[in-house]
Each structure stands twice: as structure tokens, then as C-alpha cells.
Amino acid sequence: MCGIAGIVHFSSAARVDAGRLRAMAAAMFHRGPDADGFHERGRVGFAFRRLAIIDRAGSNQPIHNEDGTISIVFNGEIYNFKDLRAQLVAKGHRFTTAGDTETVLHGYEEWGARGICERLNGMFAFAIHDTKRDVVVLARDRMGIKPLHLLRSRDGIAFASELKSLLVDPDVSRRIDPRAFVEFVALGYVPAPHTIFAGIEKVRPGHFATVTNADVTIERYFDVAFDATSTDGDRARADVRELLRDAVTSQLISEVPLGCFLSGGIDSSAVALGMVEAQGTSIDAITVGFDDARFDERDAAHVVARSLGIDPHEEVVHPDPSVLDKLAFHYDEPHADPSNVPTYLLCQAARRHVTVALSGDGGDEMFGGYRRYAFDVLENRARSLLPRAFVRGVIAPLGRAWPKADTLPRPLRFKTTLMNLGLDPVDAYCRSVSRVKPEDVEEFVDRDVLRSTDGWRAVDRFRAIDERRKLTDPLLRARALDVETWLPDDCLVKVDRASMAHSLEVRVPFLDGPLVDYAARLHPRLLMRGREGKVLLKQVLRGRLPDEILDRRKHGFDLPVRAWLAGPLAAELDALCGSASPLRGWFDLATLSRYVAEERSKVRDRSRELWTALMFARFHARWCAPGGAGS
């Protein structure tokens, strides 16, 4: 695992600023503390930081082809590189290293940008300088496991694994993009291709960019094909068992200590099971516990460990608000998913034992595990049974008028359901996954900011995805929307930044190429039964993992946000409501003050809105405020 960055000028007469290139590399030292490397050739410059995992003695980057006309810097791991390498050797290519990076280089030389990207199974972002064609190619893996940011200017482009590498240039604007800000407030993260900064974009998963001496073009090379053609349960169970086993086994290659996260959830337990079946019981599994019993899953992890015969490394971590400033540095953008705190602490604990860890991320999206999927299916079923006139004339107005108060008896708290039933299915799903509801975004965000977006809202991205895919089944549609938004831009960002902050590589077997392709074709009835999700995956694991784990209610990896808001963060909240608030001009401060009062009086749970404001304030102080640490 590594970090890459670079500068590409359009003019052939221009030369890269070597000092800037080295500053870009230094800014992401944590991504690769083992070595650095630079490629400077005319109008093109690459920077590289290495965390050595495979071919540690060789494979220092950049790497060049036989005649030095093509060069590469690469971040990630390719799990099928040995097969590709054998094909390339048969075609006459000569290799000087034993790692995967040179395979990507020669694969590009043989098959072109699209051809090599389509053949790669792994996680990656890379940059290739092809002097024969006088182009630079930038590419990102199919699912967006590894990051890649792109800054365009009149003179050329710059790129980097992390935004902070681009921000080392004092001439790079830190102007916040109003559309990205509104999306962040709604979702808790900034979805690609936006970044929080105007003029800087994310290369989307499954895309590659070609930079010539005049412009930049971006093309899609992969799209998860959700089509529900697989309906044979017996065949599917056998296939998934084999594919999951192969995914875990292929990702065990390493020349440094390798282990897995073990939380007691189905997904991490399945990965641990795969490791035991491949390597035996002497694996390094890492379990973290919390003092707060509401968030502590050690009991479940112990059940799994006993059933597998393993002895995990266990640490008790103590989340503290002081970690929030560290997150603001490592995430570069505002990120309001509170699980980034325990994820950061988990990675910190894991790095004390291993350099590579396998995680269970992606299992919910691939096998229908989120509870919201079941609710969305039920809402769509109810919506299809109700006359449209009744929905428009009765349900929608009732939803808008129904009070939202957490003091109501639980059976009467169905404003969200009424609101969703009165909406288009895509609008309703976007509302369900929003941390701040659309109607609250409209009053929470400063009026001038809202006007500057020309009406753009988070739901517009969801509508664009739905229009391209045209999926009618609710479960397929919800999973597809998550795969293009929530998964790469919240979950995978969270894990990448938290792990690389500690120079830890995290691999995700549930997002292995063949497994993703197969899971996307599974019929919804194989995945969900009533309100139960992951039906097929549980069947695959039944008898191999304890029933009490497979039948256990899903637990999130969370944080006692409300306790922090009422305690150690209370004074900061008060300051954010004051006349000198750094949120002025972004949030409506009168609304923020009201939300604080509602939270403290327990009239409404406003923790999501307040956490969102706090995370933006921490980001702003780090990267935007005059004299801030990011300035």
C-alpha cells in the first residue's frame, strides 16, 4: 500500500517543480513510510511513497519498461498479477521485479489502458507516463477501494492519493464547493466526483483518465452489472462458498505480518473463517472492545474465536474527543460518519500486531445486509398498492404535517415512513440514507449557499445513477445506489484514511472481482426473506459459524455521540452558535442554536445535525481557516 502524486503540464516546454513534487510526497508520508521515489521527465513528474508488502527487496517505484519509455507509480494490490504476468511473459515481456506493479506496467503496454484495467482484480490507483504516445494515464479500481484526486488548471493537472498533497501548493484554491457542501450536510460525506474543494475532483471508481498535451478525458471501464439472473439457490450457495474462499485465499499474499479484523459480525467472522480454512488457527485476528457496553462486541467476537479455535489479539480502546483533530487531518474533507472514530482506533490497535489486515467491508452491499434494504422493499410494496391520487392527496400531505418528536410513543413515530411513501422511490431511498433529512437541510444550510447551488441537492446524484441503470427491483436499486455512493465515498474512504493514518494496509475480500460480479446477479429472493437480510450468505456459513452469530441482530460500529455532545463537546457547540462562529456563512446559526436547544431538552434527537456541524468546523479549522494547521 502506498501513496502516489504527480504534476502534468500541457506545454511540452514546461518543467515540473521538483520542490513541489517532494512536498507532495512528504504530505502523505504516513501512506508509505518505507521508501520514496520520483519520476521527472519533461512536463511530467510523479511522486511515490511506499509501504512495502510484496517483493519488499525490489519493486521500488517508479518502475519502467525495458526501454524506459513507459513509467508507473502504483498504489494497491493486484491479486491476479501472477496469472497476468505469465500471459505477458508468453508474449515476450521481460520482468526485473517479482511484484504486481511491473505487471500493471507491461499489461498497459500490451493491452492499453482499458484493457489492463478490465483485467485487474484488486484495489488500486496508478499513474502511467507513456512517452511513446505522449500521454499520462490515471486509473482507479473498480469499486473505489483506493483513492485518486485530480486537480485541473489552465496549465495542466495535478493528482494525488490524498487532497493534502495537492494543498501543499499555496496557489491551489481552498474555496469550498457549495454543491459539495450541501451534499455533505445531507449525507455526511462528499460523493464523487465532487470533493469539498471547488476545482478538485475525485476520479470515480471504475474510471480512467487520459491526459494529453491539451486536455483530460475520463472514461468508464467498469460498472457493477446488477441484473438478478441467478435464481438457483443450491447452485448459488455452492458458488458463493467457493468464490468467498478464493477471495480470502488470494488476498493472503504478503511478506509482512497479515491478519484480520474480528468484531463478531457476520462479515468479519466469514473472513476469519476463510483465513482459518486456508492457513490454520494460528492467524492474527484483532478485536477491540469499548468500556461502553452498548458498543462493545467482544462477547460475540469471543464466540466466533472459540468456534474457530483462534486466540485473537484483544485491546480495549477509549474513544476521546481529542481524536477528532487527528481525523480532520487524515480525512482532508469533512466526514460526519461517527464510526470513523472507532475505525481509526481499531486500525491503530491492529498496526501494533500486523501490517496488513483483511476486513468484512462490502458484505452488506453484496448480500443485502442493511436493515434499510428491508424497509425500502416494504415501502415500495406499499407504495405500489396505494392509488397515486391517494398518495398525492393524503399520504404526502400527512407526512409533511406529522410531527417529528422523539417524545411521542414509539408506535406514533412514523413521520419518516409517511414522508417516504409520498415520494418517488429514488427520492425516498436518498432520504432514508441521509444523515440530515432534506427538509432539515433546507433550514440548516445558509440561504446564500443554497441559492449558489442552482438547486442542486444530494438526491440529484441518486436520480442520475437511477436514470442510467433503470433498475425496477427495489433491492437491486438500493444496492446499486449504495455501490456508487455510500460504499466508496463513506465506508471505503473511512477505512482507507483510518488505516493509512497508521501505515496499515486493509484488504476487502467481499469486494473481490469475481465475487462482486456473481453477487450482483443474485436474485433478490435469494438475499432477503421478509425483513431478514443476508439469507444466502447465512446459508453458506451455516454449520461453519455459530448459529448465535448468524442469527444475531446486526450491530453498527458506533460512538456515544449524544453523550459527547452533552459533555466534552458542549462548550464547542455553544461557541459554534456565537457571533464569531466559523460556521457563519455556511450554516444558519439561528437554526443551529435551536437544534442545540432541542437536543439538550430531549425534544428531538438532533445529534446527527450537530455532529455534522462539528465535523465541518473541525475540517474548516484544519484546512481553510487563516492560520489553521492546514494553511
Secondary structure in CASP SS format (residue, H / E / C, confidence):
PFRMAT SS
TARGET T0000
AUTHOR 0000-0000-0000
METHOD secondary structure of the structure
MODEL  1
M C 1.00
C E 1.00
G E 1.00
I E 1.00
A E 1.00
G E 1.00
I E 1.00
V E 1.00
H E 1.00
F C 1.00
S C 1.00
S C 1.00
A C 1.00
A C 1.00
R C 1.00
V C 1.00
D C 1.00
A H 1.00
G H 1.00
R H 1.00
L H 1.00
R H 1.00
A H 1.00
M H 1.00
A H 1.00
A H 1.00
A C 1.00
M C 1.00
F H 1.00
H H 1.00
R H 1.00
G C 1.00
P E 1.00
D C 1.00
A E 1.00
D E 1.00
G E 1.00
F E 1.00
H E 1.00
E E 1.00
R E 1.00
G C 1.00
R C 1.00
V E 1.00
G E 1.00
F E 1.00
A E 1.00
F E 1.00
R E 1.00
R E 1.00
L C 1.00
A C 1.00
I C 1.00
I C 1.00
D C 1.00
R C 1.00
A C 1.00
G C 1.00
S C 1.00
N C 1.00
Q C 1.00
P C 1.00
I E 1.00
H E 1.00
N C 1.00
E C 1.00
D C 1.00
G C 1.00
T C 1.00
I E 1.00
S E 1.00
I E 1.00
V E 1.00
F E 1.00
N E 1.00
G E 1.00
E E 1.00
I E 1.00
Y C 1.00
N C 1.00
F H 1.00
K H 1.00
D H 1.00
L H 1.00
R H 1.00
A H 1.00
Q H 1.00
L H 1.00
V H 1.00
A H 1.00
K C 1.00
G C 1.00
H C 1.00
R C 1.00
F C 1.00
T C 1.00
T C 1.00
A C 1.00
G C 1.00
D C 1.00
T H 1.00
E H 1.00
T H 1.00
V H 1.00
L H 1.00
H H 1.00
G H 1.00
Y H 1.00
E H 1.00
E H 1.00
W H 1.00
G H 1.00
A H 1.00
R H 1.00
G H 1.00
I H 1.00
C H 1.00
E H 1.00
R H 1.00
L C 1.00
N C 1.00
G E 1.00
M E 1.00
F E 1.00
A E 1.00
F E 1.00
A E 1.00
I E 1.00
H E 1.00
D E 1.00
T C 1.00
K C 1.00
R C 1.00
D C 1.00
V E 1.00
V E 1.00
V E 1.00
L E 1.00
A E 1.00
R E 1.00
D C 1.00
R C 1.00
M C 1.00
G C 1.00
I C 1.00
K C 1.00
P C 1.00
L C 1.00
H E 1.00
L E 1.00
L E 1.00
R E 1.00
S C 1.00
R C 1.00
D C 1.00
G E 1.00
I E 1.00
A E 1.00
F E 1.00
A E 1.00
S C 1.00
E C 1.00
L H 1.00
K H 1.00
S H 1.00
L H 1.00
L C 1.00
V C 1.00
D C 1.00
P C 1.00
D C 1.00
V C 1.00
S C 1.00
R C 1.00
R C 1.00
I E 1.00
D C 1.00
P H 1.00
R H 1.00
A H 1.00
F H 1.00
V H 1.00
E H 1.00
F H 1.00
V H 1.00
A H 1.00
L H 1.00
G C 1.00
Y C 1.00
V C 1.00
P C 1.00
A C 1.00
P C 1.00
H E 1.00
T C 1.00
I C 1.00
F E 1.00
A C 1.00
G C 1.00
I E 1.00
E E 1.00
K E 1.00
V C 1.00
R C 1.00
P C 1.00
G C 1.00
H E 1.00
F E 1.00
A E 1.00
T E 1.00
V E 1.00
T C 1.00
N C 1.00
A C 1.00
D C 1.00
V E 1.00
T E 1.00
I E 1.00
E E 1.00
R E 1.00
Y C 1.00
F C 1.00
D C 1.00
V C 1.00
A C 1.00
F C 1.00
D C 1.00
A C 1.00
T C 1.00
S E 1.00
T C 1.00
D C 1.00
G H 1.00
D H 1.00
R H 1.00
A H 1.00
R H 1.00
A H 1.00
D H 1.00
V H 1.00
R H 1.00
E H 1.00
L H 1.00
L H 1.00
R H 1.00
D H 1.00
A H 1.00
V H 1.00
T H 1.00
S H 1.00
Q C 1.00
L C 1.00
I C 1.00
S C 1.00
E C 1.00
V C 1.00
P C 1.00
L E 1.00
G E 1.00
C E 1.00
F E 1.00
L C 1.00
S C 1.00
G C 1.00
G C 1.00
I H 1.00
D H 1.00
S H 1.00
S H 1.00
A H 1.00
V H 1.00
A H 1.00
L H 1.00
G H 1.00
M H 1.00
V H 1.00
E H 1.00
A H 1.00
Q H 1.00
G C 1.00
T C 1.00
S C 1.00
I C 1.00
D E 1.00
A E 1.00
I E 1.00
T E 1.00
V E 1.00
G E 1.00
F E 1.00
D C 1.00
D C 1.00
A H 1.00
R H 1.00
F H 1.00
D C 1.00
E C 1.00
R H 1.00
D H 1.00
A H 1.00
A H 1.00
H H 1.00
V H 1.00
V H 1.00
A H 1.00
R H 1.00
S H 1.00
L H 1.00
G C 1.00
I C 1.00
D C 1.00
P C 1.00
H E 1.00
E E 1.00
E E 1.00
V E 1.00
V E 1.00
H C 1.00
P C 1.00
D C 1.00
P C 1.00
S C 1.00
V H 1.00
L H 1.00
D H 1.00
K H 1.00
L H 1.00
A H 1.00
F H 1.00
H H 1.00
Y H 1.00
D C 1.00
E C 1.00
P C 1.00
H C 1.00
A C 1.00
D C 1.00
P C 1.00
S C 1.00
N H 1.00
V H 1.00
P H 1.00
T H 1.00
Y H 1.00
L H 1.00
L H 1.00
C H 1.00
Q H 1.00
A H 1.00
A H 1.00
R H 1.00
R C 1.00
H C 1.00
V C 1.00
T C 1.00
V E 1.00
A E 1.00
L E 1.00
S C 1.00
G C 1.00
D C 1.00
G C 1.00
G H 1.00
D H 1.00
E H 1.00
M H 1.00
F H 1.00
G C 1.00
G C 1.00
Y C 1.00
R H 1.00
R H 1.00
Y H 1.00
A H 1.00
F H 1.00
D H 1.00
V H 1.00
L H 1.00
E H 1.00
N H 1.00
R H 1.00
A H 1.00
R H 1.00
S H 1.00
L H 1.00
L C 1.00
P C 1.00
R H 1.00
A H 1.00
F H 1.00
V H 1.00
R H 1.00
G H 1.00
V H 1.00
I H 1.00
A H 1.00
P H 1.00
L H 1.00
G H 1.00
R H 1.00
A H 1.00
W C 1.00
P C 1.00
K C 1.00
A C 1.00
D C 1.00
T C 1.00
L C 1.00
P C 1.00
R H 1.00
P H 1.00
L H 1.00
R C 1.00
F C 1.00
K H 1.00
T H 1.00
T H 1.00
L H 1.00
M H 1.00
N H 1.00
L H 1.00
G C 1.00
L C 1.00
D C 1.00
P H 1.00
V H 1.00
D H 1.00
A H 1.00
Y H 1.00
C H 1.00
R H 1.00
S H 1.00
V H 1.00
S C 1.00
R C 1.00
V C 1.00
K C 1.00
P H 1.00
E H 1.00
D H 1.00
V H 1.00
E H 1.00
E H 1.00
F H 1.00
V E 1.00
D C 1.00
R H 1.00
D H 1.00
V H 1.00
L H 1.00
R H 1.00
S H 1.00
T C 1.00
D C 1.00
G C 1.00
W C 1.00
R C 1.00
A H 1.00
V H 1.00
D H 1.00
R H 1.00
F H 1.00
R H 1.00
A H 1.00
I H 1.00
D H 1.00
E H 1.00
R H 1.00
R H 1.00
K C 1.00
L C 1.00
T C 1.00
D C 1.00
P H 1.00
L H 1.00
L H 1.00
R H 1.00
A H 1.00
R H 1.00
A H 1.00
L H 1.00
D H 1.00
V H 1.00
E H 1.00
T C 1.00
W H 1.00
L H 1.00
P H 1.00
D H 1.00
D H 1.00
C H 1.00
L H 1.00
V H 1.00
K H 1.00
V H 1.00
D H 1.00
R H 1.00
A H 1.00
S H 1.00
M H 1.00
A C 1.00
H C 1.00
S C 1.00
L C 1.00
E E 1.00
V E 1.00
R E 1.00
V C 1.00
P H 1.00
F H 1.00
L H 1.00
D C 1.00
G H 1.00
P H 1.00
L H 1.00
V H 1.00
D H 1.00
Y H 1.00
A H 1.00
A C 1.00
R C 1.00
L E 1.00
H C 1.00
P H 1.00
R H 1.00
L H 1.00
L H 1.00
M C 1.00
R E 1.00
G C 1.00
R C 1.00
E E 1.00
G C 1.00
K C 1.00
V H 1.00
L H 1.00
L H 1.00
K H 1.00
Q H 1.00
V H 1.00
L H 1.00
R E 1.00
G C 1.00
R C 1.00
L E 1.00
P C 1.00
D H 1.00
E H 1.00
I H 1.00
L H 1.00
D C 1.00
R C 1.00
R C 1.00
K C 1.00
H C 1.00
G C 1.00
F C 1.00
D C 1.00
L C 1.00
P C 1.00
V H 1.00
R H 1.00
A H 1.00
W H 1.00
L H 1.00
A H 1.00
G C 1.00
P C 1.00
L C 1.00
A H 1.00
A H 1.00
E H 1.00
L H 1.00
D H 1.00
A H 1.00
L H 1.00
C C 1.00
G C 1.00
S C 1.00
A C 1.00
S C 1.00
P C 1.00
L C 1.00
R E 1.00
G C 1.00
W C 1.00
F E 1.00
D C 1.00
L H 1.00
A H 1.00
T H 1.00
L H 1.00
S H 1.00
R H 1.00
Y H 1.00
V H 1.00
A H 1.00
E H 1.00
E H 1.00
R H 1.00
S H 1.00
K C 1.00
V C 1.00
R C 1.00
D C 1.00
R C 1.00
S H 1.00
R H 1.00
E H 1.00
L H 1.00
W H 1.00
T H 1.00
A H 1.00
L H 1.00
M H 1.00
F H 1.00
A H 1.00
R H 1.00
F H 1.00
H H 1.00
A H 1.00
R H 1.00
W H 1.00
C C 1.00
A C 1.00
P C 1.00
G C 1.00
G C 1.00
A C 1.00
G C 1.00
S C 1.00
END
